[in-house]
């Protein structure tokens, strides 16, 4: 019995010991797990704080006000300041005091410098416009993060940069080789931040790789309802995310996600961006958008536009689309923002009651800037002309434009030629209207137009609006019939009568045509010109252009003779298209020379058979970087004429020739060419019903950028340090 009791006691002690060991083990396990959970929680919290520090730094590098004189957000936290900045993230409070204890993280930025073995530009030895951002949680300092970022403005890299989904808008033959009838031609990069689909029944071969790169799509490409959609020559996967890096073709697969090598691209992990298209900045991190959408900061450009007459306080000069799309809405306050007249019939200035034109021209209620590649005020240097709405003309030398920035709170209207070596950025808090050709004199010049709202093509200023004759020569008959668009009403040197010419007599008839405002171009089109030359009658045409109003009496005092009378024997030379080196002018003079070839006999001729219908200065080229932050490309379409037949098509200007950077009219295919870039928040295609636009990439913009563009600092990689 005693032995049994002893055994029981021993067994009890063993059991208690085992239970104690197990309990101790379990308690220790629980404590360990609790500690690990707490540590993981702390680390996750620390990681989140450190990551928020990275995002805060990116935000500042894109939106900071900057300091005098550059007001450059990418200088944050101050030029050359590589010290730690402590942050109160909730209150967005910065503090350089290392003793402050109420901050949640600290960050520091090293500009134009990257860690070893990390590069984001094509040149591994070039760290310019690159940033290393370090962040660490406070006060525990558990998680140090290191990010690399790059300031690559999308305003210079793509013929179209679209910050929206482009559903059912890519039509048949959207993409094609140079010289084709396609909207996007040749090696012209396109970028879409969003999903892409094609119009039913369309055919396209979208090239995403190699030197022929045309498109970068950060989103799904759908081929449903498309007859023949090819991507890199092969059938695409439906609803598949596509990404192509033109600087590194090896990363053409969306699965390439490698932060260590500096690439941060995949369908699930696209780079971060700010989207300003809705008015209120929205931050996207790891979403389907890829870049910091450039923000046109009013305060920044107000500070930069410090030259005389370079800051324009014209906030009341805002024109509405409801007005420029319908001339009947002029001065209707339900559709118009002002009571000024902006629509005018092209024949309104005529006193001839038989003159009835169907076309109208639109003068937006806005400041008008004309870029000059000449010295207009004898100051010794090229200048630009600034026409205020009240009639005041300011002449500004380019050398007097501080920071090369002009800023208007309201709308601006533009045209002209920027001279050799000049760089200019023009910014509007509203819309920017382009009312004539906008060209560069050479590739060394560069121009950017930044509009808070829309970039608006205004092709209504291309026809004559008044006629006259300041010379001593006889007038043409019915001179006002040359005004407005083509309407089968002809002007001619004389009415339909016989005019007597003595043997070998020559007579000259003069017609002066007023375009109403300064226009820029290198081609004059005389529509439906009919030549009376024949038999004993020889006719030839001389054409002059002049800038100032009113023009001088003698042709020799006009600015430029763009078509000469032939030397020696008379040669019939009336031309439908008269080409010359592009320039800015207002008046056109036509001298018609009629000659009786007979050496001994008087002859009678009906000079009404020499006639034409209308004169036009075609809109064929825009050579600039364009950005519509909250809008897109729009067109003034309320001209009261058949727009498809008379505004953009048939403008007798196919892809113009490049004369050392200055674009001159080329062949005849009726297209308006953009050589610069267009960034917009919504895809406008080729403008509904207007298949007459084309985009050609100009690499000179990237190598010779305009000044003070909005920054676009984007995250490239993120890792623990």
C-alpha positions in Angstrom: 0.0 0.0 0.0 2.8 2.4 0.9 4.5 1.5 -2.3 1.4 2.4 -4.3 1.1 5.7 -2.4 4.7 6.5 -3.2 4.2 5.7 -6.8 1.2 8.0 -6.9 3.1 10.8 -5.3 5.9 10.4 -7.8 3.5 10.3 -10.7 1.7 13.4 -9.5 5.0 15.2 -9.2 5.9 14.2 -12.7 2.5 15.3 -14.1 2.7 18.6 -12.2 6.2 19.1 -13.5 5.2 18.3 -17.1 2.2 20.6 -16.8 4.4 23.3 -15.3 6.9 22.9 -18.2 4.1 22.9 -20.7 2.5 25.9 -19.1 5.8 27.7 -19.0 6.4 26.9 -22.6 2.9 28.1 -23.6 3.2 31.2 -21.6 6.6 31.9 -23.1 5.2 31.2 -26.5 2.3 33.5 -25.9 4.6 36.2 -24.6 6.9 35.7 -27.6 4.1 35.8 -30.1 2.7 38.9 -28.3 6.1 40.5 -28.5 6.4 39.5 -32.2 2.9 40.8 -33.0 3.7 44.0 -31.2 7.0 44.3 -33.0 5.4 43.6 -36.4 2.7 46.1 -35.6 5.3 48.6 -34.6 7.3 47.9 -37.8 4.2 48.1 -40.0 3.3 51.4 -38.3 6.9 52.6 -38.7 6.9 51.5 -42.4 3.7 53.3 -43.0 5.1 56.5 -41.4 8.3 56.3 -43.4 6.4 55.6 -46.6 4.2 58.7 -45.9 7.4 60.7 -45.5 8.4 59.6 -49.1 5.0 60.6 -50.4 5.1 63.9 -48.6 8.5 64.6 -50.2 7.1 63.8 -53.6 4.2 66.1 -53.0 6.5 68.9 -52.0 8.8 68.4 -55.0 5.7 68.8 -57.2 3.8 71.5 -55.5 6.1 73.6 -53.2 6.0 77.4 -53.9 9.7 77.6 -54.2 11.8 80.7 -53.5 13.1 83.7 -55.4 14.4 83.8 -58.2 13.4 80.4 -59.7 10.4 79.5 -57.6 11.2 75.9 -58.5 9.2 73.3 -56.4 12.0 70.7 -57.1 14.3 72.8 -54.9 12.5 71.6 -51.8 13.4 71.8 -49.0 15.7 74.5 -50.1 18.6 74.7 -52.6 21.4 72.5 -51.4 19.6 71.5 -48.2 20.4 67.8 -47.6 19.6 67.9 -43.9 16.9 65.8 -42.2 13.5 67.5 -42.1 11.2 66.3 -39.3 7.5 66.1 -40.2 4.2 66.3 -38.4 2.3 64.5 -41.1 -1.2 65.3 -39.7 -0.6 69.0 -39.7 1.9 69.0 -42.6 4.4 70.8 -40.4 8.1 70.8 -41.1 10.8 71.3 -38.5 14.6 71.4 -38.8 15.0 71.1 -35.0 16.3 67.6 -34.2 15.2 68.0 -30.6 11.5 68.3 -31.4 9.7 65.3 -30.1 6.2 65.5 -31.7 7.1 64.5 -35.2 6.2 61.3 -36.9 9.0 60.9 -39.4 12.0 62.6 -41.0 13.0 62.9 -44.6 15.9 64.3 -46.6 16.4 64.9 -50.3 19.5 64.7 -52.5 18.8 66.4 -55.8 20.7 65.5 -59.0 22.2 62.6 -57.2 21.4 58.8 -57.2 22.8 55.9 -55.2 25.4 53.7 -56.9 24.0 51.1 -59.3 20.7 52.9 -59.6 19.9 55.0 -62.6 16.7 56.1 -64.2 17.8 58.2 -67.2 19.1 56.6 -70.5 22.6 57.7 -69.5 23.8 55.9 -66.3 26.3 58.7 -65.7 23.7 61.4 -65.8 21.9 62.1 -62.5 20.4 65.4 -63.5 16.7 65.8 -62.7 16.9 62.8 -60.4 16.4 62.6 -56.7 17.3 60.3 -53.8 14.7 60.5 -51.0 15.3 59.0 -47.6 12.7 58.7 -44.9 12.6 57.2 -41.4 9.9 56.9 -38.7 10.1 58.8 -35.5 10.9 58.5 -32.7 11.8 54.7 -32.9 13.7 54.9 -36.2 12.8 51.3 -37.0 12.3 51.5 -40.8 14.7 53.5 -43.0 13.4 53.8 -46.6 15.2 55.0 -49.7 13.4 56.1 -52.9 14.6 57.3 -56.2 12.5 59.7 -58.3 12.9 61.5 -61.6 11.6 64.8 -62.9 10.6 63.9 -66.5 8.0 66.4 -67.8 5.5 64.6 -70.0 4.9 67.9 -71.8 8.0 67.3 -74.0 8.1 63.5 -74.6 4.8 62.6 -76.4 2.9 63.9 -79.3 -0.2 63.3 -77.2 -0.2 62.8 -73.5 -3.7 61.9 -72.4 -4.8 61.7 -68.7 -8.0 59.8 -69.2 -9.5 56.5 -70.4 -9.9 56.6 -74.2 -12.9 54.4 -74.7 -14.1 53.8 -78.3 -12.2 56.7 -79.7 -9.1 55.2 -81.5 -10.6 55.1 -85.0 -9.5 53.3 -88.1 -5.9 54.1 -89.2 -5.1 56.1 -86.1 -1.5 55.1 -86.4 0.6 55.0 -89.6 4.0 55.7 -91.1 5.3 59.2 -91.8 3.5 60.7 -94.8 0.4 58.6 -94.4 -3.0 59.9 -93.7 -2.9 58.8 -90.1 -3.5 61.0 -87.1 -0.3 59.7 -85.3 2.5 59.4 -87.9 5.9 57.8 -87.8 8.0 57.5 -84.7 5.7 59.7 -82.7 5.4 58.6 -79.1 1.9 58.6 -77.5 1.1 58.1 -73.8 -2.3 57.2 -72.3 -2.9 57.1 -68.6 -5.9 54.8 -68.6 -7.6 52.0 -70.6 -7.8 52.0 -74.4 -10.3 50.5 -76.7 -10.8 50.9 -80.5 -13.8 51.8 -82.5 -15.8 48.8 -83.8 -14.5 47.8 -87.2 -11.2 49.7 -87.0 -7.8 48.4 -87.9 -4.5 49.4 -86.3 -1.0 48.1 -85.7 0.1 49.6 -82.5 3.9 49.5 -82.1 5.1 49.3 -78.5 8.7 48.2 -78.9 12.0 49.1 -80.5 13.0 52.4 -82.2 9.5 52.6 -83.8 7.9 53.1 -80.4 4.6 55.0 -80.8 2.7 54.4 -77.7 2.9 53.8 -73.9 -0.3 52.6 -72.4 -0.6 52.5 -68.6 -3.9 50.5 -68.5 -5.9 47.8 -70.3 -5.9 47.5 -74.0 -9.2 45.9 -75.3 -9.5 44.5 -78.7 -13.2 43.6 -78.5 -15.1 44.7 -81.6 -11.9 45.5 -83.6 -11.5 43.9 -87.0 -7.7 43.8 -86.9 -5.8 45.1 -83.9 -2.1 44.2 -83.9 0.4 45.0 -81.1 4.0 44.7 -82.2 2.7 42.8 -85.2 0.9 40.1 -83.2 -2.6 39.6 -81.9 -2.9 41.2 -78.5 -4.2 39.6 -75.3 -7.6 41.0 -74.6 -7.9 43.4 -71.6 -4.2 43.1 -70.9 -2.1 45.7 -69.2 0.7 47.0 -71.5 3.7 49.0 -70.5 6.7 50.0 -72.6 9.7 51.9 -71.5 11.2 53.6 -74.6 14.5 54.1 -72.7 14.8 50.4 -72.1 13.0 48.0 -74.5 13.8 45.0 -72.2 11.1 46.3 -69.9 8.3 45.9 -72.3 6.5 43.3 -70.1 4.1 44.5 -67.4 5.4 41.7 -65.1 8.8 43.5 -64.9 8.6 44.7 -61.3 12.0 45.1 -59.8 12.5 48.0 -57.3 16.2 47.0 -56.7 17.0 47.8 -60.4 15.0 51.0 -60.2 11.9 49.9 -62.2 8.5 50.1 -60.5 6.1 49.0 -63.2 3.5 46.3 -63.3 -0.2 45.9 -63.6 -0.5 45.9 -59.8 2.3 48.3 -59.0 2.3 51.3 -61.3 4.0 54.4 -60.1 2.3 57.0 -58.1 0.8 60.2 -59.4 -1.2 63.3 -58.6 -4.3 63.9 -60.8 -5.3 67.5 -61.1 -7.8 66.9 -63.9 -10.8 67.1 -61.5 -9.7 70.4 -60.0 -9.0 68.9 -56.6 -5.6 67.1 -56.5 -6.1 63.3 -56.0 -3.2 61.1 -55.1 -2.9 57.8 -56.8 -0.4 55.2 -55.4 -0.1 51.9 -57.2 -3.1 52.6 -59.3 -3.5 52.6 -63.1 -2.1 56.1 -63.5 1.6 56.7 -63.8 2.8 60.2 -63.5 2.4 63.4 -61.5 0.0 65.3 -63.8 1.6 68.8 -64.3 0.0 71.5 -62.2 -0.1 75.1 -63.4 0.4 76.9 -60.1 -0.9 80.4 -60.2 1.4 81.7 -57.4 4.5 80.3 -59.1 3.9 81.8 -62.5 2.8 85.1 -61.0 6.1 85.3 -59.2 8.1 84.3 -62.3 6.2 86.8 -64.7 7.9 89.8 -63.1 8.9 91.6 -66.3 7.1 94.8 -67.4 3.7 93.9 -68.9 4.5 90.2 -68.4 1.9 89.7 -65.7 -1.6 90.3 -67.0 -4.5 90.8 -64.5 -7.3 90.0 -66.9 -9.4 87.6 -64.8 -12.6 88.8 -66.4 -11.4 87.9 -69.9 -12.7 84.3 -69.9 -14.5 83.0 -73.1 -17.0 80.2 -73.0 -17.2 77.2 -75.3 -20.9 77.8 -75.6 -20.0 81.1 -77.3 -17.2 80.1 -79.6 -19.1 77.1 -80.8 -22.2 79.0 -81.8 -22.1 82.6 -83.1 -25.7 83.2 -82.2 -24.8 83.0 -78.6 -22.6 86.2 -78.8 -23.6 88.6 -76.0 -26.2 86.1 -74.7 -25.3 86.0 -71.0 -26.6 82.5 -70.7 -23.8 81.4 -73.0 -21.4 84.3 -73.1 -19.2 85.6 -70.2 -19.2 89.2 -71.4 -21.1 91.8 -73.4 -18.3 92.5 -76.0 -18.9 91.6 -79.6 -16.6 88.7 -80.6 -18.3 87.3 -83.8 -18.2 89.4 -87.0 -19.3 88.6 -90.5 -16.4 88.6 -92.9 -18.2 91.1 -95.2 -19.3 93.4 -92.4 -16.9 96.1 -93.4 -18.1 96.3 -97.0 -20.4 99.1 -98.1 -21.5 97.1 -101.2 -25.0 95.7 -100.4 -24.4 92.9 -102.9 -21.6 91.5 -100.7 -23.1 88.7 -98.6 -20.5 86.4 -97.0 -21.5 83.3 -95.1 -18.3 83.1 -93.1 -17.5 84.8 -89.8 -14.4 85.5 -87.8 -14.1 85.2 -84.0 -12.1 87.7 -81.9 -12.0 86.3 -78.4 -12.3 88.8 -75.6 -8.7 88.4 -74.5 -5.1 89.7 -74.6 -3.5 89.0 -78.0 0.2 88.1 -78.2 2.0 88.2 -81.6 5.5 86.7 -81.5 7.8 88.6 -83.8 11.1 87.5 -85.2 11.9 91.1 -86.2 12.5 94.4 -84.4 9.1 96.2 -84.8 9.9 99.3 -82.7 13.5 100.1 -83.7 14.8 99.1 -80.3 17.6 97.0 -81.7 16.2 93.6 -80.8 13.4 91.3 -81.6 10.2 91.7 -79.7 6.6 90.6 -79.2 3.5 92.6 -79.6 0.9 92.6 -76.8 -2.5 93.9 -77.7 -4.7 94.5 -74.7 -8.5 94.3 -75.0 -8.9 98.1 -74.5 -6.7 98.8 -77.6 -3.4 99.4 -75.9 -0.3 98.0 -77.7 2.7 97.1 -75.6 5.9 96.2 -77.4 8.1 93.9 -75.3 11.7 93.0 -76.1 12.4 89.3 -75.4 15.4 90.4 -73.3 13.0 92.3 -71.0 10.9 89.2 -70.2 12.2 88.2 -66.8 12.5 84.4 -66.4 11.1 84.2 -70.0 7.6 83.8 -68.6 4.3 85.6 -69.5 1.3 84.9 -67.3 -2.3 86.0 -67.8 -5.0 85.3 -65.2 -7.6 85.1 -68.0 -7.5 84.1 -71.7 -4.8 84.7 -74.3 -4.8 84.7 -78.1 -1.6 83.7 -79.9 0.2 83.6 -83.2 3.6 84.5 -84.7 7.2 83.3 -85.0 9.5 82.9 -82.1 13.0 84.0 -83.2 16.3 82.1 -83.2 17.6 81.2 -79.8 14.6 82.5 -77.8 12.8 80.4 -75.2 9.4 81.4 -73.9 6.7 79.9 -71.8 3.3 81.5 -71.9 0.7 80.6 -69.2 -3.0 81.3 -69.0 -5.3 80.8 -66.0 -8.1 80.2 -68.6 -7.9 79.3 -72.3 -5.2 79.9 -74.9 -6.5 80.6 -78.5 -4.2 79.9 -81.5 -5.6 82.1 -84.3 -2.9 81.7 -86.9 0.3 79.7 -87.6 2.6 79.4 -84.6 6.2 78.7 -85.7 9.8 78.7 -84.6 12.4 80.5 -86.7 15.0 77.8 -85.9 15.3 74.6 -83.8 17.3 76.7 -81.2 14.0 78.4 -80.3 11.4 76.8 -78.1 7.9 77.7 -77.0 5.4 76.3 -74.5 1.7 77.2 -74.0 0.3 76.2 -70.7 -3.5 76.7 -70.2 -5.4 75.9 -67.1 -8.5 75.2 -69.2 -8.4 74.5 -73.0 -6.1 75.0 -76.0 -8.4 76.4 -78.6 -7.7 76.4 -82.4 -9.3 79.5 -83.9 -9.1 79.0 -87.7 -11.7 81.7 -88.5 -9.1 84.5 -89.1 -7.9 83.2 -92.5 -10.1 85.2 -94.9 -10.0 88.9 -95.9 -12.4 91.2 -94.1 -12.0 94.5 -95.9 -10.5 95.8 -99.2 -9.0 99.0 -100.5 -6.4 100.6 -102.7 -4.0 103.3 -101.6 -2.1 103.3 -104.9 -2.6 105.5 -107.9 -3.5 102.4 -110.0 -7.1 101.6 -110.9 -9.0 99.4 -108.4 -10.2 96.0 -109.2 -13.9 95.7 -109.9 -16.1 94.5 -107.0 -13.1 94.3 -104.7 -15.2 93.2 -101.7 -16.2 90.0 -103.5 -12.8 88.8 -102.5 -13.8 88.9 -98.8 -14.8 85.9 -96.7 -14.8 82.2 -97.8 -15.4 80.9 -101.3 -18.9 81.7 -102.4 -18.6 81.9 -106.3 -18.7 85.7 -106.2 -15.6 86.9 -108.1 -13.6 90.0 -108.1 -11.7 91.0 -111.3 -9.6 93.9 -112.6 -12.6 95.3 -114.6 -16.3 94.7 -115.0 -17.4 92.7 -118.1 -16.6 95.3 -120.7 -13.9 95.6 -123.4 -10.9 97.7 -122.4 -8.8 99.3 -125.1 -5.0 98.8 -125.1 -2.6 100.6 -127.4 0.1 98.6 -129.1 2.4 97.0 -126.4 0.6 99.0 -123.7 0.7 97.7 -120.1 -1.8 98.5 -117.4 -1.7 97.6 -113.7 -4.8 97.2 -111.5 -4.4 97.1 -107.7 -6.4 95.4 -105.0 -5.4 95.7 -101.3 -7.0 93.1 -98.9 -7.1 93.5 -95.2 -7.0 90.4 -93.0 -8.3 92.4 -90.1 -5.5 91.4 -87.7 -2.0 90.2 -88.0 -1.7 86.7 -89.4 1.3 84.5 -89.7 2.1 82.1 -92.6 4.1 81.2 -95.6 1.3 80.7 -98.1 -1.4 82.8 -99.7 -4.2 80.9 -101.5 -6.2 82.7 -104.2 -9.2 80.5 -104.5 -10.7 79.6 -107.9 -8.3 81.8 -109.8 -9.1 82.1 -113.5 -6.5 83.3 -116.0 -7.6 85.5 -118.9 -4.2 85.2 -120.6 -4.4 84.2 -124.2 -4.2 85.6 -127.7 -2.6 89.0 -127.7 -3.3 89.4 -123.9 -0.6 88.6 -121.4 -1.3 88.8 -117.7 1.0 88.4 -114.7 0.5 88.9 -111.0 2.6 90.7 -108.4 1.9 90.1 -104.7 3.1 92.1 -101.7 2.4 91.8 -97.9 2.6 94.4 -95.3 2.3 94.5 -91.5 1.2 98.0 -90.5 -2.2 99.5 -90.8 -2.9 101.5 -93.0 -0.5 100.3 -95.7 1.7 102.7 -97.8 0.6 103.8 -101.2 3.7 102.7 -103.1 4.3 98.9 -103.4 8.0 99.5 -103.0 7.3 100.6 -99.5 5.5 97.4 -98.5 7.3 94.8 -96.4 7.9 92.0 -98.8 7.2 91.2 -102.5 6.2 87.5 -102.3 5.4 87.1 -106.0 7.2 89.2 -108.6 6.3 90.4 -112.1 8.5 88.3 -114.5 11.6 90.0 -115.8 12.1 90.4 -119.6 9.3 88.8 -121.6 5.9 88.7 -120.1 5.1 85.3 -118.7 1.7 84.4 -117.4 2.2 83.7 -113.7 -1.1 83.9 -111.7 -1.0 81.2 -109.1 -3.5 79.6 -106.8 -0.9 79.2 -104.1 1.9 81.7 -103.5 4.6 80.4 -101.2 7.3 82.4 -99.4 9.3 82.4 -96.2 6.8 82.6 -93.4 6.3 86.0 -91.8 3.6 88.0 -90.0 1.5 90.5 -91.9 -2.0 92.1 -92.1 -2.4 93.4 -95.7 -2.0 91.7 -99.1 -1.6 93.7 -102.3 -2.4 92.2 -105.7 -1.1 94.0 -108.7 -2.5 92.5 -111.9 -0.4 93.5 -115.0 -2.2 93.3 -118.3 -0.1 93.7 -121.5 -1.1 94.0 -125.2 1.5 91.9 -127.1 0.7 93.3 -130.5 3.4 95.7 -131.7 1.2 97.7 -134.1 -2.5 97.3 -133.4 -4.7 98.5 -130.6 -6.5 95.6 -128.9 -9.6 95.3 -126.7 -9.7 92.8 -123.9 -12.3 91.7 -121.4 -10.3 91.7 -118.1 -13.3 90.4 -116.1 -12.2 86.9 -117.3 -9.1 87.3 -115.0 -10.7 86.7 -111.6 -10.7 84.9 -108.3 -13.2 84.0 -105.5 -11.5 84.4 -102.2 -8.1 84.9 -100.5 -7.0 82.7 -97.6 -4.0 82.4 -95.3 -4.1 78.6 -94.4 -3.5 77.4 -90.9 -0.9 74.6 -91.4 1.4 74.5 -88.5 1.7 74.7 -84.7 5.2 74.2 -83.4 5.1 74.3 -79.6 4.6 72.3 -76.4 0.9 72.6 -75.4 -0.7 71.7 -72.1 -4.4 71.9 -71.2 -4.3 71.0 -67.5 -8.0 70.7 -66.9 -9.2 70.6 -70.5 -8.2 69.5 -74.0 -7.8 70.6 -77.6 -10.9 72.5 -78.8 -11.8 74.2 -82.1 -13.8 77.3 -82.8 -16.5 75.8 -85.0 -19.2 78.4 -85.1 -18.1 80.3 -88.2 -21.4 80.0 -90.0 -20.0 78.1 -92.9 -19.7 74.4 -93.9 -16.8 73.8 -91.5 -15.8 70.4 -93.0 -15.4 71.9 -96.5 -13.8 75.3 -95.7 -11.9 75.5 -92.4 -9.3 72.7 -92.0 -9.6 70.6 -95.1 -8.5 71.9 -98.5 -6.1 74.4 -96.8 -3.5 73.4 -99.3 -0.8 72.6 -96.8 0.3 69.0 -96.3 3.2 68.2 -94.0 5.3 71.4 -94.4 8.9 71.4 -95.1 11.5 72.1 -92.4 13.8 74.9 -93.4 16.3 74.8 -90.5 13.5 74.7 -88.0 11.1 77.1 -89.7 8.2 75.2 -91.1 7.1 76.2 -94.6 4.1 74.9 -96.5 4.7 71.6 -98.3 2.4 69.5 -100.5 -1.3 69.6 -100.7 -3.3 67.2 -98.5 -5.2 69.6 -96.3 -3.8 68.9 -92.8 -2.9 71.0 -89.9 0.3 69.6 -88.4 1.4 69.7 -84.8 5.2 69.4 -84.4 5.2 69.9 -80.6 3.3 68.0 -77.9 -0.2 68.1 -76.5 -1.0 67.1 -72.9 -4.7 67.0 -72.2 -7.1 65.5 -69.6 -9.4 64.0 -72.2 -8.8 62.4 -75.6 -10.2 64.6 -78.4 -9.1 62.4 -81.3 -8.9 64.5 -84.5 -11.9 66.6 -83.4 -15.2 65.2 -84.2 -15.9 65.3 -87.9 -12.5 66.9 -88.6 -10.1 64.3 -89.9 -7.5 66.9 -90.8 -5.1 67.0 -87.9 -1.8 65.2 -87.7 0.9 64.9 -85.1 4.7 64.6 -85.7 7.2 64.2 -82.9 9.8 67.0 -82.5 12.8 65.8 -80.5 14.1 69.3 -80.4 11.7 70.1 -77.6 13.3 67.6 -75.2 16.8 68.7 -76.1 16.0 72.4 -76.0 13.1 72.7 -73.5 11.1 75.9 -72.8 11.7 77.5 -69.4 10.0 76.7 -66.1 7.6 73.9 -67.1 5.4 72.5 -64.3 7.4 69.7 -62.6 6.5 66.0 -62.8 8.6 64.2 -60.1 7.6 60.6 -60.1 8.6 57.7 -58.0 10.9 55.2 -59.7 11.9 52.8 -56.9 11.3 52.3 -53.2 13.2 49.9 -50.9 14.5 49.5 -47.4 17.9 51.1 -47.0 
